[in-house]
Amino acid sequence: MPTIDTELIDELDTGHESEASSGHNAQVIRIILADSQAIYRVGMRKVFALEDDIRVVAQVDTLENLHAAVQRFPSDIVLLESSLLDGTSDAIPALLRLAPDTKLIVQALAADESRTVELYRRGVRGIIPRSISPDLLVRCVRKIAQGETWIDNQSVNWVIEAYRSNASSLTNPRTQPRLSAKEHAIIYCITQGKRNKEIAAQIGTTEQVIKNYLRKIYDKLGVSDRLELALFCLHHQITPEAPGNASLNSRPK
């Protein structure tokens, strides 16, 4: 039976009970720490304890325990040691199936081109070094919680080069999927860097409807996230149209 470090959870649940009931803690970012080394878990826990808007809800030391934790404790972010992924091929997709709304950040010992590209393509929202400073770690968590992707210039270059080298296999112009006007409108907003909440407000619908359309778009184009979608449009010269007065209040067919 997997074990999860609940000592911290019990302590925090007690400390935040009054805040949660009064509604003042609605915007707190919930994090699960997944790291095989206790010293890193303790260090990150202390860093986040200084922030009013970030709360560690669970700590685990294995991938198996992480699977149990994401199902037991609702979370916004999983901060994951890269070595826990060693010897696995589908760990990231498996985690995202268990907790589709949770965003993954991987802490890596060293930058590796092929691994970096693969992690982003499988759905990781950020890759950071183990030596990251506390201030930058907190900034990264907040950015990703807002729906952004955390990626440095070197990693951007690696991902772009990977797409260039595989462009012919990503899509065949003769069989390129047809996109509706509504889908073009959403893609346009994505390429402008807008979050789901902003897209919904601009177009006049709900965030859930935008999420539904995004899943449909990802399936059509064979991409897994916003970064891949933007790069796909860049490399295949897809020029989406601005939303205009398009209405998305109806569900996608």
C-alpha positions in Angstrom: 0.0 0.0 0.0 1.6 3.4 -1.0 2.3 5.8 1.9 1.9 9.5 1.7 3.5 12.0 4.1 0.3 13.4 5.8 2.0 15.1 8.8 2.2 18.3 6.9 -1.3 17.9 5.5 -2.9 17.6 8.9 -1.0 20.6 10.2 -2.0 22.8 7.2 -5.6 21.6 7.2 -6.0 22.8 10.8 -4.3 26.1 10.2 -6.3 26.9 7.1 -9.7 25.7 8.2 -11.0 29.2 9.2 -9.6 30.8 6.1 -11.3 28.3 3.8 -14.6 28.6 5.6 -14.5 32.4 5.3 -13.7 32.3 1.6 -10.3 34.2 1.9 -8.2 31.2 0.7 -9.9 30.6 -2.6 -6.9 31.5 -4.8 -4.3 29.4 -2.9 -2.1 27.3 -5.2 -2.1 23.7 -4.0 1.2 21.8 -4.6 2.3 18.2 -4.3 6.0 17.7 -3.8 7.3 14.5 -5.4 11.0 14.0 -4.6 13.1 11.0 -3.5 15.3 13.2 -1.4 13.9 14.4 1.9 16.3 17.4 2.1 14.8 18.8 -1.2 11.2 18.3 0.1 12.0 20.0 3.3 13.7 22.9 1.5 10.9 23.5 -0.9 8.3 23.2 1.9 10.1 26.0 3.8 10.2 28.2 0.6 6.5 27.8 0.0 5.6 28.2 3.7 6.6 31.9 3.3 4.0 32.5 0.6 0.4 33.2 1.5 -0.9 32.0 -1.9 0.9 28.7 -2.0 0.2 25.6 0.0 1.9 22.2 0.0 -0.9 19.5 0.4 1.2 16.4 0.1 4.7 15.0 -0.1 5.8 11.7 -1.7 9.0 10.0 -2.5 8.1 7.6 -5.3 6.0 7.7 -8.5 3.7 5.1 -7.1 2.9 7.2 -4.1 2.4 10.2 -6.4 -0.3 8.3 -8.3 -2.1 7.8 -5.0 -1.6 11.4 -3.9 -3.0 13.1 -7.0 -6.1 11.0 -6.6 -6.5 11.7 -2.9 -5.5 15.4 -2.7 -6.8 17.9 -5.3 -3.9 19.9 -6.5 -3.0 22.6 -9.0 0.7 21.8 -9.3 2.9 18.7 -9.0 6.6 19.5 -8.5 8.4 16.4 -9.7 12.0 15.2 -9.4 13.1 14.0 -12.9 14.8 10.9 -11.6 11.4 9.5 -10.5 10.6 9.3 -14.2 13.7 7.1 -15.0 12.8 3.8 -16.6 9.3 4.9 -17.5 7.9 5.8 -20.9 4.4 7.0 -20.2 4.6 8.4 -16.6 3.6 11.9 -17.6 0.5 11.0 -19.7 -0.5 8.5 -16.9 -0.3 11.3 -14.3 -2.3 13.7 -16.5 -5.0 11.0 -17.0 -5.3 10.6 -13.2 -5.4 14.4 -12.6 -6.1 16.2 -15.9 -6.3 19.7 -14.3 -3.0 19.4 -12.5 0.0 21.1 -14.1 3.4 19.3 -13.9 6.8 20.9 -13.2 9.9 18.8 -13.5 13.1 19.5 -11.6 16.1 18.2 -13.7 19.7 17.6 -12.7 21.0 18.8 -16.0 19.7 20.1 -19.3 19.2 17.4 -21.9 17.9 18.2 -25.4 16.0 15.0 -26.2 14.5 14.6 -22.7 13.5 18.3 -22.6 11.7 18.0 -25.9 10.0 14.8 -24.9 8.8 16.1 -21.6 7.2 19.2 -23.1 5.6 17.2 -25.8 4.1 14.8 -23.3 2.5 17.7 -21.4 4.9 19.0 -18.8 4.3 22.7 -18.2 7.8 23.6 -17.0 11.3 22.2 -16.5 13.6 23.8 -13.9 17.1 23.0 -12.6 17.6 21.6 -9.1 19.7 24.6 -8.3 16.9 27.1 -9.0 16.7 30.0 -6.6 13.7 30.2 -4.1 12.4 33.5 -5.7 12.5 32.0 -9.2 10.9 28.8 -8.0 7.9 30.7 -6.5 7.6 32.8 -9.7 7.6 29.6 -11.8 4.9 28.0 -9.7 2.7 31.1 -10.0 3.1 31.5 -13.7 2.3 27.9 -14.4 -0.7 28.0 -12.0 -2.0 30.8 -14.2 -2.0 28.6 -17.2 1.4 29.6 -18.7 4.3 27.5 -19.9 7.7 28.0 -18.2 10.4 27.5 -20.8 13.9 29.0 -21.2 15.4 30.2 -24.5 17.5 27.1 -24.9 14.6 24.8 -24.5 12.5 26.9 -26.9 15.2 26.4 -29.5 15.4 22.7 -28.9 11.6 22.3 -29.2 11.5 24.4 -32.4 14.3 22.4 -34.0 12.5 19.2 -33.1 9.5 20.4 -34.9 11.5 21.5 -37.9 13.2 18.2 -38.2 9.9 16.3 -38.0 7.6 18.8 -39.8 6.9 16.4 -42.7 5.7 13.7 -40.4 3.5 16.0 -38.2 1.0 16.7 -40.9 0.4 16.1 -44.6 -1.0 19.2 -46.3 -3.3 17.0 -48.3 -4.9 15.6 -45.2 -4.6 18.5 -42.9 -7.7 18.7 -40.7 -10.2 21.3 -41.4 -10.7 23.9 -38.6 -14.0 25.7 -38.0 -14.3 29.4 -37.6 -14.7 28.9 -33.8 -11.6 26.8 -33.6 -9.6 29.4 -35.5 -10.8 32.1 -33.1 -9.6 30.1 -30.1 -6.3 29.3 -31.8 -5.8 33.0 -32.5 -6.3 33.9 -28.8 -3.8 31.1 -27.8 -1.2 32.5 -30.2 -1.7 35.9 -28.5 -0.8 34.4 -25.2 -4.2 34.6 -23.7 -5.4 32.2 -20.9 -8.6 30.3 -21.0 -10.3 32.8 -18.7 -9.3 35.7 -20.9 -10.4 33.8 -24.1 -13.8 33.0 -22.6 -14.3 36.7 -21.6 -13.3 38.0 -25.0 -15.5 35.6 -26.9 -18.4 35.5 -24.4 -18.6 32.0 -23.1 -17.3 29.9 -20.2 -13.8 28.5 -19.4 -15.2 25.0 -19.6 -16.4 25.5 -23.2 -13.0 26.8 -24.1 -11.4 23.7 -22.6 -13.8 21.5 -24.6 -12.8 23.2 -27.8 -9.1 23.0 -27.0 -9.3 19.2 -26.5 -11.0 18.9 -29.8 -8.3 21.1 -31.5 -5.5 19.2 -29.9 -7.0 15.9 -31.2 -7.4 17.3 -34.7 -3.9 18.6 -35.0 -2.1 15.9 -33.0 -0.7 18.2 -30.3 -0.9 18.0 -26.6 -0.7 21.5 -25.2 -0.7 25.3 -25.9 3.0 25.4 -26.7 2.7 22.6 -29.3 -0.3 24.3 -30.8 1.5 27.6 -31.2 4.5 25.9 -32.7 2.3 23.8 -35.0 0.7 27.0 -36.4 4.2 28.6 -36.8 5.7 25.7 -38.7 2.7 24.9 -40.9 1.9 28.5 -41.5 -1.6 28.3 -40.1 -2.9 31.9 -39.7 -5.9 31.8 -37.4 -8.5 34.6 -37.7 -9.3 37.0 -34.8 -12.5 36.1 -32.9 -14.6 39.0 -34.0 -18.1 38.4 -33.0 -17.9 34.6 -33.0 -20.1 33.0 -30.4 -19.0 29.8 -28.7 -22.0 29.4 -26.4 -23.0 26.2 -28.1 -21.1 23.0 -27.3 -18.6 21.7 -30.0 -20.1 19.0 -32.2 
